[in-house]
């Protein structure tokens, strides 16, 4: 399972890099990139930080923090 997660993280990172490298800056791409960053954060916290084996309270803390940060970034971009 860890290999699939690792490959998904690499693929999403490459897509993020290409979007920046090719100057694909529009509201749709930025929204997709913010969602992919949230998904990457979830995958990292669940699988590589080992939070998938602890109680829900500890698992939700980094996700809520990341959601708040990305929401503020999105609000700043779209406002």
C-alpha positions in Angstrom: 0.0 0.0 0.0 2.8 2.4 0.8 4.2 2.1 -2.7 0.9 3.2 -4.3 0.7 6.2 -1.9 4.3 7.1 -2.7 3.6 7.0 -6.4 0.4 9.0 -6.0 2.4 11.7 -4.1 5.0 11.8 -6.8 2.4 12.1 -9.6 0.6 14.9 -7.8 3.9 16.7 -7.2 4.9 16.4 -10.8 1.5 17.8 -11.9 1.9 20.7 -9.4 5.4 21.4 -10.8 4.2 21.3 -14.4 1.3 23.7 -13.7 3.8 26.2 -12.2 6.4 25.6 -14.9 4.0 26.0 -17.8 2.3 29.1 -16.2 -1.1 27.5 -16.0 -2.5 30.0 -13.6 -6.3 30.3 -13.8 -9.0 29.8 -11.1 -9.7 26.2 -12.1 -6.1 25.0 -12.0 -5.5 26.8 -8.7 -8.6 25.1 -7.2 -7.4 21.7 -8.4 -3.9 22.3 -7.0 -5.3 23.3 -3.6 -7.4 20.2 -3.4 -4.4 18.0 -4.5 -2.3 19.7 -1.8 -5.0 18.8 0.8 -5.0 15.2 -0.5 -1.2 15.0 -0.3 -1.3 16.3 3.2 -3.8 13.7 4.1 -1.8 10.9 2.6 1.4 12.0 4.3 -0.2 12.3 7.7 -2.1 8.9 7.4 0.6 6.8 5.9 4.1 8.3 6.5 3.5 10.0 9.8 1.8 6.9 11.1 -1.4 8.7 12.2 -3.6 6.1 10.6 -3.1 3.9 13.6 -4.0 6.4 16.4 -7.3 7.8 17.5 -9.4 10.0 15.3 -8.7 13.1 17.5 -5.0 13.0 16.7 -5.5 12.2 13.0 -7.8 15.2 12.4 -5.5 17.8 13.8 -3.0 18.1 10.9 -5.9 17.8 8.3 -7.9 20.6 9.9 -4.8 22.8 10.2 -3.9 22.2 6.5 -7.6 22.9 5.5 -7.5 26.2 7.3 -4.2 27.2 5.7 -5.4 26.2 2.2 -8.7 27.9 2.8 -6.9 31.2 3.6 -4.7 30.8 0.6 -7.7 30.2 -1.6 -9.6 33.1 -0.1 -6.6 35.4 -0.8 -6.3 34.1 -4.3 -10.0 34.3 -5.2 -10.8 37.6 -3.3 
